[in-house]
Amino acid sequence: MSRPARPHRKPAPDAPRRTAFEALRLIDERDGYANLVLPPLLRQREVVDRDAAFTTELVYGSLRMRGLDDAVIAACIDRPLDDVDPPVRDVLRLGVHQLLSMRVPQHAAVSATVELARAVLGEGRATFVNAVLRRVSDRDLEAWIAAVAPPAATDPLGHLAVAQSHPRWIVSAVRDALAGDLDETAAFLAADNVAPAVTLVARPGWSTVDELLAAGAEPGRWSPYAAILGGGDPGRIDAVRTGRAGVQDEGSQLVAAALANAPLTGDDARWLDLCAGPGGKAALLAAIAEERGATVTAVEPQPHRVELVRSALAASSGAHEVVEADGTDERWIGFGADRVLVDVPCTGLGALRRRPESRWRRTPDALSSLAPLQRALLGRALDAVRPGGVVAYVTCSPHLAETRVVVADVLRGRGDVERIDARALMPSGLERLGDGPDVQLWPHRHGTDAMYLALMRRSG
């Protein structure tokens, strides 16, 4: 007598890995960003506490290490990686990241990822995933780097690109910005692959650092307005929830504060932010300005970002203005601002640790498309400031083509501008800022995003 067949067991992947897979698919299909896609997914799937932390590391880590992980996967299959369906690639990336870069037991990484594959891909492709992951598990991370990366002795940039999982053009740009120092370049790339701390800003007059510390944060390292949140949702803190404080990298805080503290002659009542969205620097400037009786005009051309700026300024009691307009518009000529911030659109190479998906989307072509706008915005900022007033040119990028070259090109055609040594406006103890007069911050040196600051005073 034959035995009855076992009932078919429906695959049941664990919630963290299933959520991580869904996040990667949304990021890929919609050109989304992890910081926008993942939080609502975690809430919808009710993934909390340690499971939420695990899911976050899976998503961000898989995005950061995609270059290296893809090279490993490619070495374990018999077809071009581009011929593998995107959902299969994402499952494999999740599995490889667990095997090579997380403290997940090998058997758990393979079995849990294969279970995920059964649920989201089907049995046939799950068999393929299982075979690939078992090949990957034959070597550890260092052995795989040795196997798939070009030799460091003959191709140091190619080796760093694979080993530190960055496109080669970014490695080259960072090397150039660091004066050809390969050890420093490697240190920057490694820092880029470490999840940054959540940094809060206490907007002066609206909140205090002590209020943030009382809510569980720790003191910041450099900025007098900074506090570091060890974990959890920043929105649970009343000051953040009400907009009196915000989430803002210390480098971003430092460049805004430098503009606010730069010496000028004459009045100091009218401040202008020509590229205000999404509003973090505008809000900090507005809070500082209110303490001095000054007001900020925040300019942003994109309607949805205008609303973000308004939201960032919602806690203000000052007479600040948010204007939906182009920062290059002729209306700003002769505006007569005392202080002008121009935080130009850029490649964002200085914040790739926060937006790891961007490293795989940006191309060198972005530099040529952004260059005219960056020059036009700086030129208009200099037209908008009064004689004796100060302009801060800021980018979240260390790329020379977006930093020193832009400033040099714009100033070459003007005889009414003098440079200010921005290093003198940085906190005591903050060193290795560059040769001056501008400032270049670095994640591996300072623990901040790679912010660039040039300060100029209008003369005549």
C-alpha positions in Angstrom: 0.0 0.0 0.0 1.5 3.3 -1.1 2.1 6.0 1.5 0.2 9.3 1.1 2.2 12.1 -0.5 3.4 14.8 1.8 1.5 18.0 1.5 3.5 20.7 -0.4 5.1 23.1 1.9 4.9 26.7 0.8 8.2 28.4 1.1 8.3 30.8 4.0 11.3 33.1 3.9 12.0 35.1 7.0 10.7 38.7 7.1 14.0 40.5 7.1 15.4 38.8 4.0 12.0 39.1 2.2 11.8 42.8 3.0 15.4 43.4 1.9 14.7 41.7 -1.4 11.6 43.9 -1.9 13.6 47.0 -1.1 16.3 46.1 -3.7 13.6 45.5 -6.3 12.0 48.8 -5.7 15.3 50.6 -5.7 16.1 49.0 -9.1 12.7 49.3 -10.8 12.0 52.9 -9.7 15.5 54.3 -9.5 14.7 54.7 -5.8 16.9 55.5 -2.9 17.3 53.2 0.1 16.7 55.9 2.6 13.3 56.6 1.1 12.3 53.0 0.1 13.3 51.0 3.2 11.7 52.8 6.2 8.1 52.5 4.9 8.7 48.9 4.0 10.0 48.1 7.5 6.8 49.7 8.9 4.5 47.9 6.5 6.1 44.5 7.1 6.3 45.2 10.9 10.1 44.5 10.9 11.5 46.0 14.1 14.4 46.1 16.5 17.2 43.6 15.7 15.4 42.4 12.6 15.1 45.9 11.3 18.9 46.5 11.9 19.6 43.2 10.1 17.4 44.2 7.1 19.0 47.6 6.9 22.5 46.1 6.8 21.4 43.6 4.1 20.0 46.4 1.9 22.7 49.0 2.4 25.5 46.5 2.5 24.4 44.8 -0.7 24.2 48.2 -2.5 27.6 49.3 -1.3 29.4 46.0 -2.1 27.6 45.3 -5.4 30.7 45.8 -7.5 32.7 43.2 -5.6 29.8 40.9 -5.1 28.9 41.0 -8.8 32.5 40.1 -9.7 32.3 37.1 -7.4 29.0 36.0 -8.8 30.3 36.4 -12.3 33.2 34.1 -11.5 30.7 31.4 -10.3 28.3 31.2 -13.3 28.7 30.1 -16.9 27.0 33.1 -18.5 27.4 36.9 -18.5 26.0 38.4 -15.3 23.8 40.8 -17.4 22.0 37.7 -18.8 20.8 36.8 -15.3 17.4 38.2 -14.5 17.5 41.2 -12.2 15.4 39.6 -9.4 17.8 36.6 -9.4 20.8 38.9 -9.3 19.3 40.7 -6.2 18.7 37.4 -4.4 22.3 36.4 -5.2 23.7 39.7 -4.0 21.8 39.3 -0.7 23.3 35.8 -0.3 26.8 36.8 -1.2 26.8 39.8 1.1 25.8 37.6 4.0 28.5 35.0 3.1 31.4 37.5 2.6 30.6 40.6 4.6 28.3 39.8 7.5 28.6 37.6 10.6 26.0 35.1 9.4 26.9 31.4 9.7 27.6 30.0 6.3 24.9 27.3 6.4 22.3 29.9 7.5 23.3 32.4 4.8 22.9 29.7 2.1 19.7 28.0 3.4 17.8 31.2 4.2 18.7 32.8 0.9 17.6 29.6 -1.0 14.4 29.6 0.9 13.9 33.2 -0.1 14.6 32.3 -3.8 12.0 29.5 -3.6 9.4 32.0 -2.5 10.1 34.9 -4.9 11.7 33.1 -7.9 10.4 29.6 -7.9 12.0 26.2 -7.4 14.0 26.0 -10.6 15.8 29.3 -10.1 16.2 28.5 -6.4 18.3 25.5 -7.4 20.6 27.9 -9.5 20.9 30.2 -6.5 21.8 27.3 -4.2 24.6 26.2 -6.7 26.1 29.6 -7.0 26.1 30.3 -3.2 27.8 27.0 -2.5 30.5 27.9 -4.9 30.9 31.3 -3.3 31.1 29.7 0.2 34.2 27.8 -0.9 36.4 31.0 -0.3 36.4 33.8 2.2 36.4 37.5 1.3 40.1 38.0 1.1 40.5 34.9 -1.1 37.8 36.1 -3.5 39.3 39.6 -3.7 42.6 37.9 -4.7 40.8 35.9 -7.3 38.6 38.6 -9.0 40.4 41.9 -8.5 43.3 43.0 -10.8 46.7 42.8 -9.1 47.5 45.8 -6.9 51.1 45.9 -8.1 50.2 46.3 -11.8 46.8 48.0 -11.6 46.3 49.7 -8.3 43.2 51.6 -9.3 41.6 48.6 -10.8 42.4 46.6 -7.6 40.9 49.3 -5.4 37.8 49.6 -7.6 37.0 45.9 -7.2 38.2 45.3 -3.6 36.5 48.5 -2.3 33.5 48.2 -4.6 33.5 51.5 -6.4 33.5 52.4 -10.1 37.0 52.9 -11.3 36.3 56.5 -12.4 35.3 57.4 -8.8 38.5 55.8 -7.5 40.5 57.8 -10.0 38.8 61.1 -9.0 39.3 60.5 -5.3 43.0 59.6 -6.0 43.4 62.9 -7.8 41.7 64.9 -5.1 44.1 63.3 -2.6 47.1 64.3 -4.5 47.8 60.8 -5.8 48.1 59.2 -2.4 46.9 55.6 -2.9 46.9 54.7 0.8 44.6 57.7 1.5 42.5 56.8 -1.4 42.1 53.3 0.0 41.2 54.7 3.4 38.5 57.0 1.8 37.0 54.1 -0.1 37.0 51.9 3.0 35.3 54.7 5.0 32.7 55.0 2.2 31.7 51.4 2.8 31.0 51.9 6.5 27.5 52.9 7.6 27.6 56.5 8.9 26.2 57.4 12.3 22.9 59.3 12.4 23.9 62.8 13.2 21.4 65.3 14.6 21.5 69.1 14.5 20.1 71.2 17.3 19.0 74.4 15.5 20.0 77.2 17.9 17.2 79.0 19.5 14.8 76.3 18.4 16.4 73.4 20.4 19.6 72.6 22.3 22.2 69.9 22.1 21.4 69.2 25.8 17.8 68.4 24.8 19.1 65.9 22.3 21.5 64.3 24.8 18.6 64.0 27.3 16.8 62.0 24.6 19.6 59.5 24.3 22.1 61.0 21.8 25.8 61.5 22.4 27.8 64.7 21.8 29.0 65.4 18.2 32.7 65.5 17.4 33.1 68.9 15.7 30.0 71.0 15.3 28.7 72.9 18.3 25.2 72.0 17.1 25.7 68.2 16.6 24.6 65.1 18.5 25.1 61.5 17.5 22.2 59.1 17.7 23.3 55.6 18.5 20.2 53.9 17.1 16.5 54.0 16.7 14.2 56.3 14.7 15.2 60.0 15.0 11.5 60.9 14.7 10.9 59.5 18.2 12.7 62.6 19.6 10.3 65.5 20.1 12.8 68.1 18.9 13.3 66.2 15.6 9.6 65.4 15.2 8.6 69.1 15.6 11.4 70.4 13.3 13.3 72.2 16.0 16.2 69.8 15.4 16.9 67.7 12.3 19.1 65.0 10.8 22.2 66.6 9.3 25.8 65.5 8.8 28.4 67.4 10.8 30.2 68.4 7.6 27.0 70.0 6.4 26.6 71.8 9.7 30.2 73.0 9.6 30.1 74.7 6.2 26.8 76.5 7.0 28.2 77.7 10.3 31.4 78.9 8.6 29.3 81.1 6.3 27.4 82.4 9.3 30.6 83.3 11.1 32.7 84.6 8.3 33.8 88.2 8.9 32.2 90.9 6.8 31.9 94.7 6.9 28.7 96.6 7.2 25.2 95.3 7.8 24.4 91.7 8.5 20.7 91.3 8.2 19.9 89.8 4.8 21.0 86.2 4.0 20.4 84.3 0.8 20.4 80.5 0.1 20.4 80.1 -3.7 20.1 76.3 -3.7 18.0 75.6 -0.6 16.4 72.2 -1.2 15.9 70.0 0.8 16.4 72.6 3.5 18.9 71.3 6.1 21.4 74.1 5.7 18.7 76.7 5.2 17.1 75.8 8.5 20.4 76.0 10.4 21.2 79.3 8.8 17.7 80.5 9.6 18.1 79.6 13.3 21.4 81.3 13.5 20.1 84.3 11.7 17.2 84.7 14.0 19.5 85.0 17.0 21.2 88.0 15.2 18.0 89.6 14.0 18.7 88.6 10.3 16.4 86.8 7.8 17.0 84.2 5.2 15.6 84.1 1.7 15.7 80.4 0.6 15.5 79.8 -3.2 14.6 76.5 -4.8 13.4 75.8 -8.3 11.7 72.4 -7.9 8.2 72.5 -6.3 8.5 69.3 -4.3 11.8 70.5 -2.8 10.3 73.9 -2.1 7.9 72.1 0.2 10.8 70.3 1.9 12.4 73.6 2.6 9.2 75.0 4.0 8.9 72.0 6.2 12.5 72.4 7.4 11.7 76.0 8.4 8.3 75.3 10.0 9.7 75.6 13.5 10.9 79.1 12.8 9.4 82.2 14.3 11.4 84.5 12.0 10.3 86.4 8.9 12.2 84.1 6.5 11.0 83.6 2.9 11.0 80.5 0.7 10.9 81.4 -3.0 10.2 78.9 -5.9 12.7 80.2 -8.4 15.9 79.4 -10.3 19.1 80.5 -8.5 20.6 81.6 -11.8 17.8 84.0 -12.6 18.7 87.6 -13.2 16.4 88.7 -10.5 19.1 88.0 -8.0 21.6 90.4 -9.6 22.0 93.3 -7.1 19.9 91.6 -4.5 22.3 93.1 -1.9 22.6 90.0 0.4 25.1 90.2 3.3 25.7 86.4 3.2 25.0 84.0 0.3 25.1 80.2 0.4 25.3 78.4 -2.9 25.3 74.7 -2.3 25.3 73.6 -5.9 23.9 70.5 -7.5 26.8 68.0 -7.9 27.6 64.3 -8.3 27.2 63.7 -4.6 30.4 61.7 -4.5 31.0 62.9 -1.0 27.9 61.2 0.4 28.1 57.8 -1.2 28.2 56.1 2.2 24.7 57.5 2.8 23.4 56.9 -0.8 25.3 53.8 -1.9 23.1 53.2 -4.9 24.3 56.5 -6.4 27.8 55.1 -7.0 26.4 52.7 -9.6 24.2 55.3 -11.3 26.5 58.3 -11.6 28.8 58.4 -14.6 31.6 60.8 -15.6 29.1 62.4 -18.1 27.3 63.9 -15.1 30.4 66.2 -14.5 30.1 67.8 -17.9 26.3 68.3 -17.6 26.6 69.9 -14.1 29.6 72.1 -14.8 27.8 75.0 -16.6 25.1 75.1 -13.8 27.7 75.1 -11.0 29.6 78.0 -12.6 26.4 79.9 -13.4 25.2 79.6 -9.8 28.5 80.7 -8.3 28.5 83.7 -10.6 25.0 84.6 -9.7 25.8 84.3 -6.0 28.6 86.8 -6.5 26.2 89.1 -8.3 23.7 88.8 -5.5 26.0 89.7 -2.6 26.8 93.3 -1.7 30.3 94.8 -1.5 31.7 93.6 1.8 29.4 90.6 1.9 30.4 86.9 1.9 29.6 84.0 -0.4 30.1 80.3 0.4 30.4 77.9 -2.5 29.7 74.4 -1.3 29.6 70.9 -2.8 29.1 67.5 -1.4 31.9 66.2 -3.6 35.7 66.0 -3.5 36.0 65.9 -7.3 38.4 68.6 -8.5 36.1 69.4 -11.5 33.3 70.3 -9.1 35.4 72.1 -6.5 38.6 74.1 -7.0 38.3 74.1 -10.8 34.8 75.7 -10.7 35.9 78.4 -8.2 39.1 79.2 -10.2 37.2 79.4 -13.5 34.6 81.8 -12.1 37.0 84.0 -10.2 39.3 84.2 -13.2 36.8 86.5 -14.9 36.2 88.8 -11.9 38.3 91.4 -10.2 35.8 92.2 -7.4 36.3 89.1 -5.3 38.8 88.2 -2.6 39.3 84.8 -1.1 38.8 84.1 2.6 40.8 81.3 4.4 37.9 79.0 5.3 40.2 76.9 7.4 40.3 79.6 10.1 36.5 79.2 10.5 36.7 75.4 11.3 36.7 74.1 14.9 39.9 73.8 16.8 41.4 70.4 16.4 39.9 69.8 12.9 43.1 69.4 10.8 44.2 68.1 7.4 41.7 70.3 5.7 43.7 70.9 2.5 46.2 73.5 1.4 43.7 76.3 1.6 42.2 78.8 1.4 39.3 76.4 0.8 38.4 73.4 3.0 37.9 69.8 2.0 36.4 67.5 4.6 36.8 63.7 4.4 35.0 60.7 5.9 38.3 58.9 6.6 40.0 61.9 8.2 37.1 63.7 9.9 34.2 61.3 10.0 32.0 63.6 7.9 30.7 63.6 4.4 33.3 64.9 1.9 32.1 68.5 1.9 34.0 71.2 0.0 33.8 74.9 1.1 35.2 78.0 -0.6 34.6 81.4 1.0 34.7 84.7 -0.9 34.2 88.3 0.0 32.9 90.8 -2.6 35.1 93.8 -2.8 34.7 97.3 -4.3 
